[in-house]
Amino acid sequence: MQKMPPIPCTCGGKLRNSFVERFDATTVLGHPVVVEGKVPGLVCDQCGGFGPSGKLLSLIITLTAAHLLTSTRRLSGAELRFLRRNLFGSTQEELAERLAVSRRTLIRWEDSLSLSPEADFMVRGVCTPPLLERIGPENRLREIVRDALGSTRSKQAPKRLPRLRLKSSDVLATEAA
């Protein structure tokens, strides 16, 4: 097998396959998520910058979306925005159309601290099919998501969103499941 040449970093260093013990994905995902444990990716030998693979980011997004959609409390506006951007990759107008609400209503929801029980139920119903499609038919995570749906949430979202902590072993196991 031929060895790949190192990839140059913007600082002038070289990116090499390695691991970090903690990856804060908050700036990449726009939602507070930290992956702890041995996280594989590319690390710069000069500045120490880290970049996970696209596949790893996709797994982190999938687990984060599953965590949000199976939560026992209502979604916040920031969480709705995360789901819209990462499950649909769509504009507010496109998601508003799927939800059969106006764009102005969706903007109001995304700016709110906590969705109403009705809005939360609608959003979960629209967001679940793309998540299940992402998960695939043979993954154990599919049953967890399916079991958690179907009821409205009465508990409001917190004013400050807690950082979601994922273990790298769980993220990597999702791919194998």
N, C-alpha and C positions, 0 to 999 in steps of 0.2 A: 504494500500500500504506500502511495506517495504521500510525503509529509507536506502539509499546507504551509505556505509562507506566512509569517505573522502579519496581521492587519495593522496598518498604522493608526495611531490615536491622534486626535486633533492637537494634543500637547506635543507631539513629536515622538512619543514612546510607542511601544508595540503592544497590541492586544493579544493575549494568549489565553488558551483554555485554562480555566482554574475554578476555584470555588471561593465564595465569601460566606461568612457565618451568619450574616444578616443582610437582607435586601429590603430597603424601604421603597415600596412601589408607589407611594403616594403621589409623587410628582408625575410619574408616567401614566397612572390610571386616573388621576383626579379624584381619588377616594382614598381614605386612610387605610392602607394595607401594608403589613410587614410580613415578610417570609423569613422565618428563623430556622437555623440548621445549616447544613451544607447545601448552598445554593449554587448550581453550576452556571457558568457563563464565561464571558470574556473579561479579563482584568488587565488594565494597563500596567506595564512594568515600571512606568515612570510616575504617573499621577495617581495611580490606584483606582482610577475610574472603573466602574463596573457596568456591564451590559448583559442582561439575560437574553437567551435566544427568543425568537418570536414564538416558538412552540411553548416555551416555559411561560411567557407572558399570557398566551392564550389559555393555558391551564389555570393560571392565577385568576384571570378574568372569569373563567367558568366557575371556579370554586367561590369567588367573591359573589358572583350573581346568585349561585345556589344558596349561599349563606344569607343573602339579603331576602331572597324570595321565600325561604323557609323560616325566616325570623318570626317570632311570636308577637312582635309589635308591628305597628304600621310603619310604612316606609316614609323617609324624609324626602324633601324635594331634591336634595343633593344626591340621594340614592337613586331616585327616579332618573335624574340626569345621567348618572353613571350607567344605569341599565339602558337608557336610550342610546347613549353613545357607543356602548360596548356590545350590546346584544343586537342592536339594529343598525348601528352606524348611520343613523338617520337624523334628519332635521326635526325640529320641533313640529313643523307643519306636517311632516309625514307621520310621526307618531300620533299627533292629534287626530289625524284622519283615521288611523287604525283604531283609536279609542272612541271615535265618533264624538269628539269634543272640539271646540274651537282652539286655535293656536293660542289665543289669549288665555284660555282656561289652563292649557298645559303650562304656559309660562308662569301663571299664578301658582300652579302646583309645584313646579320646580323651584320657585322662590319661597315656598312654605317650609316651616319647621317640621310639620307632620301632615301627611295626607289625611283626608277624611276617610272614614271606614269604607264608604262607597267608592271613592277614587282609588284607594289602596286595593280593593278587591278587583276593580277593573284593570288596573295596571298589572297586577299579578297574573290575571287571566290572559292578558295580551303578551306578557313577557315570558311566560312559561314555555310555550311551544318552541320559540327559538333556542331557549336554554336546553330543552330536552333534545332538540336536534343537534346542538353542539356536543352534548354529553354522549350521544350515540345509544343504540339499542341494548348493548351488552354491558353497560356500566352500572355498578351497584349504586352510584350516586343518583341515578334515574329514579329508583324506588324511594329514596329519601325525599327527593323533591316532590314526587307525586303524593306521598303520604302527608306532607305538610300543607298541601293546598286544599282549598275548598271551604275555608271558613274565613269570616271577617275578623280583623284584629281590632280590639278595643283600646289597647295600650298605645299611647302616642310615642312617636320617635323622640329620642332625647334631644335636648337643645344643642348639645355638642356631641358629634358622632364619635363613638369609641373607635380606636384603631383596631382593625381586624388583624389578628395574629394567626398566620398559617404556618404549619411546620413544613419544611421542604420535603420531608419524607411523605407527607400526605399529598402534596402537590404532585410529586413524581409518581406516587402510587395511583393517582387518578388516571394517568395515562395508561398504566398497565392493566387497570381493572376492566 
